[in-house]
Amino acid sequence: MTDHREAVKTLNTLQTNAQVLEKIRSQRDRFAHLNVPNMIKFSQRAGISLADIDSLKIIHVSGTKGKGSTCAFCESILLHHGYKTGFYSSPHLIEVRERIHINGQPLDRERFTSYFWDVYNKLDKTKAEHENSMPGYFAFLTVMAFHVFLQEKVDVGIIEVGIGGQYDSTNLIQNPIACGVTSLGLDHTSILGNTVDKIAWHKAGIFKPGVPAVTAPQPALAMNVLKERAKEIGCPLHVCPDIEEYDAQGKDLQLGIKGEMQSVNASLALQLCHIWLGKVKRHNENGLAETITCKGDAEEMPKDYSFPLTEQMLQGLATCRWAGRNQTIEAQNITYYLDGAHTLESIQQCVNWFREDAEKEKKSLRKTILKVLIFNTTGDRDSYMLLRPLKACDFDLVVFCPNIASLRANNADQTNNTVTLESQMKRCLLNKESWDKLFDLENDGDQESLLNVAAEGSSHVISDPTPANKTRIDVTNGQQENTSAVTDKDVKHENQMPDTATNGHFSSFFSSESCDNQSQRFNQALEKLVPVSHCLPSISHALALASQGKTLLPAELNDMPELPSHFKSVDHVQILITGSIHLVGGALRIIQDIPDDGSETD
């Protein structure tokens, strides 16, 4: 395992440090167009020609949301058709070798190490004659993925774009079998632009002349840009149909990945695989959809046709797995909900998934529940906008932490030299400030309502003058619920804790004997009704606090902030971890108890 660690550590030397990266970002527009030509040179130095890459019969996928899931569906479908698959994705959750799949499984450590040194040594030996240039971290792994797929003689290469498309390191592909664009939204705005049309321009950069392209349904502005670029490049462009339009031939169509948008990703994957199968098998008896003429409005664009689903397609969709996306892990008295959502749209879908599944679990358990959010977001993302939908989940405790698994050990697979510890902690504080702004009662106009609660006791929710569709506060457990037209007769009972958990804490708190005046009642009510929130230095600290040391890292409980006493009396904890795929990966490493050498413990 030492050789594998050494390979990963050497790979990490290709990461750009934070100070240099900031300089590069400021000059990015001036040099972005050189990225693909440089990738071609790196590949050639590693002994890989453009013809070699095109021989991999590639499916190339760009987009903002769902790229990985769409590629995972493609991988599973083609595996079930009996083909040997190669799948390159990013980022990784736990170990870097996860980025390169062969037949649905991450490259094992032995082969990862061998292939790594194959490519690294070739590049290292030739750098002197190329001004000592070496590819960056992602660029190197892209070259390595092509090398692996060629050596493993895969039947298909499924390639997920890193960032954008036009200037992405993967875009040295000249002649893929098919291109796909998943749902578009705002992300990486400092690189791709701050409007969806600018982002669409980059995403469509993977289109190639004469190569069929399929897109998920898009906003009109984005769709118009995709159409224009398809016309400019000279490729047919189709819109994938709703998943319900396919003929499952009387069988259940089930998806192995949870989430509202997975039906869109699955439909896109079906279209891409159908094109791939038709080309590879050299027959197309059903024909392709009518080629887009790129005239008229986006809404008039014809959709690609549906077709009868094979048993292999149905099995591929049903058995597909994609860790860290709408994933649930059950432990003793704890349920972890993990989703790497990091855009506004994906966060909203995460909220819908969590609320539905958490409520189902609550009803089945019939126990008192503590709901916890562990959150981080990075880069140029707007934490206030991302956190806003999460308010509807009625969390009791919110913990902000950087994407650092533990302060006690430095894991090479999760080393990130592109940011400093100081900048990560500053971002956590900014995230917490954004969360606190969501509960600024003066801005929300809820101050008078809160006073009413404090005056009336602990059994009633906020009554008028709270307007319709405002937030009401449930004093029985310090949670909030979006509601409409709340009246002073509204009383919540279903979420109340047993007397032993609440009455001693809340009833005495609101009794007339314990409050000398209305102002004091208001201040005390505010403490109890706004979810408790903290910033902690690592994911392990966050998990330890969230779980109350029940099953995780009790040593991390040293010097922890004190939580309300009634938190400790609950029967079950539901923990949602979201905002960053790197946060989810660090949490998975701890939850699954994976040590630094990558082997799982018993």
C-alpha positions as CSV (number, residue, x, y, z in Angstrom):
1,M,0.0,0.0,0.0
2,T,3.1,2.3,0.4
3,D,3.5,2.5,-3.4
4,H,-0.1,3.5,-3.8
5,R,0.3,6.2,-1.2
6,E,3.4,7.4,-2.9
7,A,1.6,7.6,-6.2
8,V,-1.2,9.7,-4.7
9,K,1.2,12.0,-2.9
10,T,3.1,12.5,-6.2
11,L,-0.2,13.2,-7.9
12,N,-0.9,15.9,-5.3
13,T,2.2,17.7,-6.3
14,L,0.4,18.6,-9.5
15,Q,-2.2,20.5,-7.6
16,T,-1.7,24.3,-7.9
17,N,-1.2,26.0,-4.5
18,A,-3.7,28.6,-3.4
19,Q,-1.6,31.7,-4.1
20,V,-0.5,30.6,-7.6
21,L,-4.1,29.5,-8.4
22,E,-5.5,33.0,-7.5
23,K,-3.0,34.5,-10.0
24,I,-4.0,32.0,-12.7
25,R,-7.7,32.7,-12.1
26,S,-7.2,36.4,-12.6
27,Q,-5.6,35.7,-16.0
28,R,-7.9,32.7,-17.0
29,D,-9.7,34.4,-19.9
30,R,-6.4,35.2,-21.5
31,F,-5.1,31.6,-21.6
32,A,-8.3,29.4,-21.5
33,H,-8.0,28.8,-25.3
34,L,-4.6,27.1,-24.8
35,N,-6.0,24.4,-22.5
36,V,-7.1,21.9,-25.2
37,P,-3.9,22.4,-27.3
38,N,-1.8,21.8,-24.2
39,M,-3.9,18.7,-23.4
40,I,-3.1,17.3,-26.9
41,K,0.6,17.9,-26.3
42,F,0.5,16.1,-22.9
43,S,-1.3,13.2,-24.4
44,Q,1.2,12.9,-27.2
45,R,4.1,13.0,-24.7
46,A,2.3,10.1,-22.8
47,G,2.2,8.2,-26.1
48,I,-1.5,8.7,-26.8
49,S,-2.7,10.1,-30.1
50,L,-6.0,11.7,-31.0
51,A,-6.8,8.7,-33.1
52,D,-6.2,6.5,-30.0
53,I,-8.7,8.6,-28.0
54,D,-11.3,8.4,-30.8
55,S,-10.9,4.6,-30.9
56,L,-12.5,4.5,-27.5
57,K,-16.0,5.1,-28.9
58,I,-16.7,7.8,-26.4
59,I,-19.9,9.2,-24.9
60,H,-19.1,12.8,-23.8
61,V,-21.3,14.5,-21.3
62,S,-21.4,18.2,-20.1
63,G,-23.9,20.1,-18.0
64,T,-24.4,21.7,-14.6
65,K,-26.4,19.2,-12.7
66,G,-26.5,15.4,-13.1
67,K,-23.4,14.8,-15.3
68,G,-22.2,12.1,-13.0
69,S,-25.6,10.4,-12.6
70,T,-26.2,10.4,-16.3
71,C,-22.8,8.9,-17.0
72,A,-23.4,6.3,-14.2
73,F,-26.7,5.3,-15.9
74,C,-24.9,5.0,-19.2
75,E,-22.2,2.8,-17.6
76,S,-24.8,0.5,-16.0
77,I,-26.9,0.2,-19.2
78,L,-24.0,-0.7,-21.4
79,L,-22.6,-3.1,-18.8
80,H,-25.9,-4.9,-18.8
81,H,-25.6,-5.1,-22.6
82,G,-22.4,-7.0,-22.2
83,Y,-19.9,-4.3,-23.1
84,K,-16.6,-3.6,-21.2
85,T,-17.0,0.0,-19.9
86,G,-14.6,2.7,-18.9
87,F,-16.0,5.7,-17.0
88,Y,-14.0,8.9,-16.1
89,S,-15.7,11.2,-13.6
90,S,-14.8,13.9,-11.1
91,P,-14.5,14.8,-8.3
92,H,-13.9,11.7,-6.2
93,L,-15.6,11.1,-2.8
94,I,-13.1,9.1,-0.8
95,E,-10.2,7.9,-3.0
96,V,-8.9,9.4,-6.2
97,R,-9.0,6.0,-7.9
98,E,-12.8,6.3,-7.9
99,R,-12.5,8.7,-10.8
100,I,-11.5,5.9,-13.2
101,H,-14.0,3.0,-13.4
102,I,-13.6,-0.3,-15.3
103,N,-16.7,-2.3,-15.6
104,G,-18.6,-0.4,-13.0
105,Q,-15.8,-0.6,-10.3
106,P,-13.1,1.9,-9.3
107,L,-9.7,1.0,-10.6
108,D,-8.1,-1.1,-7.9
109,R,-5.0,0.3,-6.0
110,E,-2.5,-2.0,-7.7
111,R,-3.6,-1.1,-11.2
112,F,-4.0,2.6,-10.3
113,T,-0.5,2.7,-9.0
114,S,0.9,0.9,-12.1
115,Y,-0.9,3.1,-14.6
116,F,-0.1,6.2,-12.7
117,W,3.7,5.7,-12.9
118,D,3.3,4.7,-16.6
119,V,2.0,8.1,-17.4
120,Y,3.8,10.2,-14.9
121,N,7.3,8.8,-15.8
122,K,6.7,9.5,-19.5
123,L,5.7,13.1,-18.8
124,D,8.4,13.6,-16.3
125,K,11.1,12.3,-18.7
126,T,10.0,14.7,-21.5
127,K,9.4,17.9,-19.4
128,A,12.9,19.2,-19.9
129,E,12.3,19.6,-23.6
130,H,8.9,21.3,-23.0
131,E,10.0,24.1,-20.7
132,N,9.5,21.8,-17.6
133,S,5.8,21.8,-18.1
134,M,3.7,19.2,-16.4
135,P,-0.1,18.9,-16.5
136,G,-2.2,20.0,-13.6
137,Y,-4.0,17.5,-11.3
138,F,-7.2,17.2,-13.4
139,A,-5.4,17.3,-16.7
140,F,-3.1,14.5,-15.6
141,L,-5.9,12.3,-14.5
142,T,-7.7,12.9,-17.8
143,V,-4.6,11.7,-19.7
144,M,-4.3,8.8,-17.3
145,A,-7.9,7.8,-17.8
146,F,-7.4,7.6,-21.6
147,H,-4.2,5.5,-21.0
148,V,-6.1,3.2,-18.7
149,F,-9.0,2.7,-21.1
150,L,-6.7,2.0,-24.0
151,Q,-4.6,-0.5,-22.0
152,E,-7.8,-2.2,-20.6
153,K,-9.3,-2.3,-24.1
154,V,-12.7,-1.1,-23.1
155,D,-15.5,-1.1,-25.6
156,V,-16.8,2.3,-24.6
157,G,-15.3,5.4,-22.9
158,I,-17.9,7.4,-20.9
159,I,-16.3,10.8,-20.2
160,E,-17.7,13.4,-17.8
161,V,-16.6,17.0,-18.4
162,G,-14.9,18.7,-15.5
163,I,-15.8,22.3,-15.7
164,G,-17.6,23.9,-18.7
165,G,-16.8,22.1,-21.9
166,Q,-15.3,24.4,-24.6
167,Y,-12.0,24.7,-22.7
168,D,-12.3,21.6,-20.5
169,S,-9.3,19.2,-20.4
170,T,-11.6,16.4,-21.7
171,N,-12.4,18.3,-24.9
172,L,-9.4,17.0,-26.9
173,I,-11.9,14.3,-28.0
174,Q,-12.4,14.9,-31.7
175,N,-14.9,12.2,-32.8
176,P,-17.1,10.9,-30.0
177,I,-20.1,8.6,-30.7
178,A,-22.5,10.9,-28.9
179,C,-22.6,14.1,-26.8
180,G,-25.0,14.9,-24.0
181,V,-25.9,18.0,-22.1
182,T,-27.5,17.6,-18.7
183,S,-29.7,20.3,-16.9
184,L,-28.1,23.7,-16.9
185,G,-27.9,26.3,-14.1
186,L,-25.6,28.7,-12.4
187,D,-22.3,27.2,-11.2
188,H,-18.6,28.1,-11.5
189,T,-19.8,31.6,-12.5
190,S,-16.3,33.2,-12.1
191,I,-15.1,30.8,-14.8
192,L,-18.1,30.3,-17.1
193,G,-20.1,33.5,-16.7
194,N,-22.9,34.6,-14.5
195,T,-25.8,34.0,-16.8
196,V,-27.3,30.7,-18.1
197,D,-26.7,31.6,-21.7
198,K,-23.0,32.2,-21.1
199,I,-22.8,28.9,-19.3
200,A,-24.7,27.1,-22.1
201,W,-22.1,28.4,-24.6
202,H,-19.3,26.6,-22.7
203,K,-21.3,23.4,-22.2
204,A,-22.1,23.2,-26.0
205,G,-18.4,23.4,-26.7
206,I,-18.2,19.6,-26.7
207,F,-20.4,19.4,-29.8
208,K,-18.6,18.0,-32.8
209,P,-19.5,18.2,-36.5
210,G,-21.9,15.4,-37.5
211,V,-21.9,13.8,-34.0
212,P,-25.5,13.4,-32.6
213,A,-26.0,15.5,-29.4
214,V,-28.9,15.1,-27.0
215,T,-29.9,17.6,-24.3
216,A,-32.1,17.5,-21.2
217,P,-35.0,20.1,-21.4
218,Q,-33.5,23.5,-20.7
219,P,-34.6,27.1,-20.0
220,A,-35.5,28.9,-23.2
221,L,-32.4,31.2,-23.1
222,A,-30.1,28.2,-22.6
223,M,-31.8,26.1,-25.3
224,N,-31.5,28.9,-27.8
225,V,-27.7,29.0,-27.3
226,L,-27.4,25.2,-27.6
227,K,-29.4,25.4,-30.9
228,E,-27.2,28.2,-32.2
229,R,-24.0,26.4,-31.3
230,A,-25.3,23.1,-32.8
231,K,-26.0,25.0,-36.1
232,E,-22.6,26.7,-36.0
233,I,-20.7,23.4,-35.3
234,G,-22.9,21.4,-37.6
235,C,-24.3,18.6,-35.4
236,P,-27.9,17.2,-35.0
237,L,-29.4,18.2,-31.6
238,H,-32.3,16.5,-29.9
239,V,-34.2,16.9,-26.7
240,C,-34.7,13.8,-24.6
241,P,-38.4,12.9,-23.9
242,D,-40.0,12.4,-20.5
243,I,-39.1,9.0,-18.9
244,E,-42.8,8.1,-19.0
245,E,-42.9,8.2,-22.8
246,Y,-40.7,5.1,-23.1
247,D,-42.3,1.7,-23.7
248,A,-41.2,-0.5,-20.8
249,Q,-43.1,-3.3,-22.4
250,G,-45.3,-3.9,-19.4
251,K,-42.5,-4.0,-16.8
252,D,-41.7,-1.6,-14.0
253,L,-39.3,1.1,-14.8
254,Q,-37.3,1.7,-11.7
255,L,-34.2,3.9,-11.1
256,G,-31.4,2.9,-8.8
257,I,-30.5,6.5,-7.9
258,K,-33.0,8.5,-5.8
259,G,-34.0,12.1,-6.6
260,E,-36.5,14.1,-8.6
261,M,-34.1,14.9,-11.5
262,Q,-32.9,11.3,-11.9
263,S,-35.8,10.6,-14.3
264,V,-34.4,13.4,-16.6
265,N,-30.8,12.0,-16.3
266,A,-32.0,8.5,-17.0
267,S,-33.9,9.6,-20.1
268,L,-30.8,11.4,-21.4
269,A,-28.7,8.3,-20.7
270,L,-31.1,6.1,-22.6
271,Q,-30.9,8.3,-25.6
272,L,-27.1,8.4,-25.5
273,C,-26.9,4.6,-25.1
274,H,-29.4,4.0,-27.9
275,I,-27.3,6.2,-30.3
276,W,-24.2,4.4,-29.1
277,L,-25.7,0.9,-29.5
278,G,-27.0,1.8,-33.0
279,K,-23.7,3.0,-34.2
280,V,-21.6,0.3,-32.7
281,K,-23.9,-2.5,-33.9
282,R,-24.0,-0.7,-37.3
283,H,-27.7,-0.8,-37.6
284,N,-30.4,1.7,-36.9
285,E,-33.6,0.0,-37.8
286,N,-35.7,2.4,-35.7
287,G,-33.9,5.4,-37.1
288,L,-32.8,8.5,-35.3
289,A,-35.0,11.5,-34.5
290,E,-35.4,14.2,-37.1
291,T,-32.3,16.4,-37.2
292,I,-32.9,19.8,-35.8
293,T,-32.9,22.5,-38.4
294,C,-32.2,25.2,-35.8
295,K,-35.0,27.4,-36.9
296,G,-37.8,28.8,-34.8
297,D,-38.1,29.1,-31.0
298,A,-36.6,26.8,-28.5
299,E,-40.1,25.7,-27.5
300,E,-40.6,24.4,-31.0
301,M,-37.6,22.1,-31.0
302,P,-38.8,18.6,-31.6
303,K,-38.0,16.0,-28.9
304,D,-36.1,12.9,-29.6
305,Y,-38.3,9.9,-29.9
306,S,-38.9,7.2,-27.3
307,F,-38.4,3.6,-28.1
308,P,-39.1,0.2,-26.5
309,L,-36.7,-0.5,-23.6
310,T,-34.7,-3.7,-23.6
311,E,-34.4,-5.9,-20.5
312,Q,-30.8,-4.8,-20.3
313,M,-31.8,-1.1,-20.2
314,L,-34.4,-1.7,-17.5
315,Q,-31.8,-3.7,-15.4
316,G,-29.2,-1.0,-16.0
317,L,-31.4,1.7,-14.7
318,A,-32.7,-0.2,-11.7
319,T,-29.3,-1.4,-10.5
320,C,-27.3,1.8,-11.1
321,R,-25.7,3.3,-8.0
322,W,-24.0,6.6,-7.6
323,A,-22.6,7.3,-4.1
324,G,-23.0,10.6,-2.4
325,R,-26.2,11.5,-4.3
326,N,-29.5,11.1,-2.4
327,Q,-27.8,8.4,-0.4
328,T,-29.0,7.1,3.0
329,I,-26.9,5.2,5.5
330,E,-28.5,3.8,8.7
331,A,-26.6,3.3,11.9
332,Q,-27.6,2.8,15.5
333,N,-30.0,5.6,16.4
334,I,-28.7,7.7,13.5
335,T,-29.7,8.0,9.9
336,Y,-27.3,9.9,7.6
337,Y,-28.7,11.6,4.5
338,L,-26.0,12.5,2.0
339,D,-26.3,14.6,-1.1
340,G,-23.5,16.5,-2.9
341,A,-26.0,19.2,-4.1
342,H,-24.2,22.5,-4.7
343,T,-26.5,24.6,-7.0
344,L,-29.7,26.2,-6.1
345,E,-31.8,23.8,-8.2
346,S,-30.0,20.7,-6.8
347,I,-30.3,22.0,-3.2
348,Q,-34.1,22.4,-3.7
349,Q,-34.3,18.8,-5.0
350,C,-32.2,17.7,-2.0
351,V,-34.6,19.5,0.4
352,N,-37.6,17.7,-1.2
353,W,-35.9,14.3,-1.0
354,F,-34.8,14.8,2.6
355,R,-38.1,16.1,3.8
356,E,-40.1,13.2,2.2
357,D,-37.7,10.5,3.3
358,A,-37.1,11.9,6.8
359,E,-40.8,12.2,7.4
360,K,-41.4,8.6,6.3
361,E,-38.7,7.4,8.7
362,K,-40.1,9.5,11.5
363,K,-43.5,7.9,11.1
364,S,-42.1,4.4,11.0
365,L,-39.8,4.9,14.0
366,R,-42.4,6.6,16.2
367,K,-39.6,8.1,18.2
368,T,-38.5,11.6,19.1
369,I,-36.2,13.0,16.4
370,L,-33.4,15.5,16.3
371,K,-32.8,16.9,12.9
372,V,-29.3,18.2,12.1
373,L,-27.7,19.9,9.1
374,I,-24.0,19.7,8.3
375,F,-23.2,22.1,5.6
376,N,-20.4,23.7,3.6
377,T,-20.1,25.3,0.3
378,T,-17.0,26.7,-1.5
379,G,-15.8,28.8,-4.4
380,D,-18.0,31.5,-5.8
381,R,-21.3,29.9,-4.7
382,D,-23.8,32.1,-2.9
383,S,-24.3,30.5,0.4
384,Y,-27.3,32.6,1.4
385,M,-29.2,31.4,-1.7
386,L,-28.1,27.8,-1.2
387,L,-29.1,27.8,2.5
388,R,-32.5,29.5,2.0
389,P,-34.3,26.3,0.8
390,L,-32.8,24.3,3.6
391,K,-34.7,26.5,6.2
392,A,-37.8,24.6,5.3
393,C,-36.4,21.4,6.8
394,D,-36.9,22.6,10.3
395,F,-33.5,21.7,11.6
396,D,-32.8,21.7,15.4
397,L,-29.0,22.0,15.0
398,V,-26.9,23.3,12.1
399,V,-23.1,22.8,11.9
400,F,-20.8,24.4,9.5
401,C,-17.3,23.0,8.8
402,P,-14.7,22.9,6.1
403,N,-14.1,20.0,3.8
404,I,-11.5,18.6,6.2
405,A,-12.2,15.0,7.4
406,S,-10.1,15.2,10.6
407,L,-7.5,17.4,12.2
408,R,-5.8,14.3,13.6
409,A,-4.8,12.7,10.3
410,N,-3.9,14.0,6.8
411,N,-5.3,11.7,4.1
412,A,-3.5,12.0,0.8
413,D,-6.6,11.2,-1.3
414,Q,-8.4,14.2,0.2
415,T,-5.5,16.6,0.3
416,N,-6.4,20.0,-1.3
417,N,-3.6,22.4,-1.8
418,T,-5.7,24.8,-3.8
419,V,-7.1,26.4,-0.6
420,T,-5.7,27.4,2.7
421,L,-7.0,26.3,6.1
422,E,-7.5,30.0,7.0
423,S,-9.6,30.6,3.8
424,Q,-11.7,27.5,4.5
425,M,-12.5,28.6,8.1
426,K,-13.4,32.1,6.9
427,R,-15.8,30.6,4.4
428,C,-17.4,28.5,7.2
429,L,-18.0,31.7,9.2
430,L,-19.5,33.4,6.1
431,N,-21.8,30.4,5.6
432,K,-22.9,30.7,9.2
433,E,-23.5,34.4,8.8
434,S,-25.7,33.7,5.8
435,W,-27.7,31.1,7.8
436,D,-28.2,33.6,10.7
437,K,-29.5,36.2,8.3
438,L,-32.3,33.8,7.4
439,F,-33.5,34.1,11.0
440,D,-33.3,37.8,11.3
441,L,-36.7,38.2,12.9
442,E,-36.7,42.0,12.6
443,N,-36.3,41.8,8.8
444,D,-38.9,39.0,8.6
445,G,-41.4,41.1,10.6
446,D,-41.9,38.2,13.1
447,Q,-40.8,40.1,16.2
448,E,-44.4,40.9,17.3
449,S,-45.4,37.3,16.7
450,L,-42.6,36.0,18.7
451,L,-43.6,38.2,21.6
452,N,-47.1,36.7,21.3
453,V,-45.7,33.3,21.6
454,A,-43.6,34.2,24.6
455,A,-46.6,35.7,26.3
456,E,-49.1,33.0,25.5
457,G,-47.1,29.9,26.5
458,S,-45.6,26.9,24.9
459,S,-48.5,25.1,23.3
460,H,-49.4,27.5,20.5
461,V,-47.7,28.3,17.3
462,I,-47.5,31.8,16.0
463,S,-50.9,33.3,15.3
464,D,-51.8,36.3,13.3
465,P,-50.4,38.9,12.5
466,T,-48.1,36.4,10.8
467,P,-49.0,36.7,7.1
468,A,-50.0,33.8,4.9
469,N,-47.0,31.8,3.6
470,K,-44.7,33.2,6.3
471,T,-42.8,31.1,8.8
472,R,-44.5,29.9,12.0
473,I,-42.6,28.8,15.0
474,D,-43.4,25.6,16.9
475,V,-42.4,26.3,20.5
476,T,-42.8,22.7,21.5
477,N,-39.5,21.7,19.8
478,G,-37.9,24.8,18.5
479,Q,-38.7,24.0,14.9
480,Q,-40.2,26.1,12.1
481,E,-42.7,25.2,9.4
482,N,-43.7,27.0,6.2
483,T,-47.4,27.4,6.4
484,S,-50.3,29.5,5.1
485,A,-53.0,31.4,6.9
486,V,-51.9,30.4,10.5
487,T,-54.5,31.2,13.1
488,D,-54.4,31.4,16.9
489,K,-56.3,28.1,16.9
490,D,-53.4,26.2,15.2
491,V,-51.8,23.8,17.6
492,K,-49.1,21.3,16.7
493,H,-49.0,18.0,18.5
494,E,-47.4,15.5,16.1
495,N,-43.8,16.7,16.6
496,Q,-44.0,17.3,20.3
497,M,-41.5,15.5,22.5
498,P,-42.6,13.5,25.5
499,D,-43.1,15.5,28.7
500,T,-39.7,14.2,30.0
501,A,-38.0,15.8,27.0
502,T,-39.8,19.1,26.8
503,N,-42.0,20.2,29.7
504,G,-39.2,20.7,32.2
505,H,-37.3,22.8,29.6
506,F,-40.0,24.8,27.8
507,S,-42.9,25.1,30.1
508,S,-40.8,26.6,32.9
509,F,-39.1,28.7,30.4
510,F,-42.3,30.4,29.4
511,S,-44.0,30.5,32.8
512,S,-44.8,33.9,34.3
513,E,-42.6,33.1,37.3
514,S,-39.4,32.8,35.2
515,C,-39.9,36.0,33.2
516,D,-39.8,39.4,34.7
517,N,-40.9,41.3,31.6
518,Q,-41.8,41.0,28.0
519,S,-38.4,41.9,26.8
520,Q,-36.7,39.1,28.8
521,R,-39.3,36.6,27.4
522,F,-38.6,37.7,23.9
523,N,-34.8,37.3,24.3
524,Q,-35.1,33.9,25.8
525,A,-37.7,32.8,23.2
526,L,-35.3,33.9,20.5
527,E,-32.6,31.7,21.9
528,K,-34.8,28.7,21.9
529,L,-36.7,29.2,18.6
530,V,-33.8,29.9,16.2
531,P,-32.0,26.6,15.4
532,V,-28.7,26.2,17.3
533,S,-25.8,26.7,15.0
534,H,-22.0,26.3,15.3
535,C,-18.8,26.4,13.2
536,L,-16.4,23.5,13.9
537,P,-12.9,22.9,12.5
538,S,-13.5,19.5,10.8
539,I,-16.1,17.0,9.5
540,S,-15.3,14.6,12.3
541,H,-16.0,17.3,14.9
542,A,-19.3,18.1,13.1
543,L,-20.4,14.4,13.1
544,A,-19.4,13.9,16.7
545,L,-21.5,16.9,17.8
546,A,-24.4,16.0,15.6
547,S,-24.4,12.4,16.9
548,Q,-23.9,13.4,20.5
549,G,-21.0,10.9,20.6
550,K,-23.4,8.1,20.3
551,T,-21.5,6.1,17.7
552,L,-18.8,8.4,16.2
553,L,-15.5,9.6,17.4
554,P,-16.3,10.4,21.1
555,A,-12.7,11.8,21.4
556,E,-13.8,14.7,19.2
557,L,-16.3,15.7,21.8
558,N,-13.6,17.4,23.9
559,D,-14.0,21.1,24.0
560,M,-17.2,20.9,22.0
561,P,-19.9,23.6,22.4
562,E,-22.6,22.8,24.9
563,L,-26.0,21.9,23.4
564,P,-29.4,22.3,25.0
565,S,-30.1,19.5,27.5
566,H,-33.2,18.3,25.7
567,F,-31.1,17.4,22.6
568,K,-29.5,14.6,24.5
569,S,-32.8,12.9,25.4
570,V,-34.0,12.3,21.8
571,D,-34.2,8.7,20.5
572,H,-33.0,9.2,17.0
573,V,-30.9,11.7,15.0
574,Q,-31.4,12.5,11.3
575,I,-28.3,14.1,9.8
576,L,-28.4,15.8,6.4
577,I,-24.9,16.4,4.9
578,T,-25.0,18.6,1.8
579,G,-23.6,21.7,0.0
580,S,-20.4,20.1,-1.3
581,I,-19.5,16.8,-2.8
582,H,-16.1,17.0,-1.0
583,L,-17.9,17.5,2.3
584,V,-20.0,14.4,1.6
585,G,-16.9,12.4,0.6
586,G,-15.1,13.3,3.9
587,A,-18.2,12.3,5.8
588,L,-18.5,9.0,4.0
589,R,-14.9,8.2,4.9
590,I,-15.6,8.7,8.6
591,I,-19.1,7.0,8.6
592,Q,-17.8,4.0,6.8
593,D,-14.6,3.9,8.9
594,I,-12.1,3.8,6.0
595,P,-8.5,4.2,7.3
596,D,-5.8,6.1,5.4
597,D,-4.6,3.1,3.5
598,G,-8.0,2.9,1.9
599,S,-9.0,-0.5,3.2
600,E,-12.3,-0.8,5.1
601,T,-12.2,-2.0,8.7
602,D,-14.5,-4.8,9.9
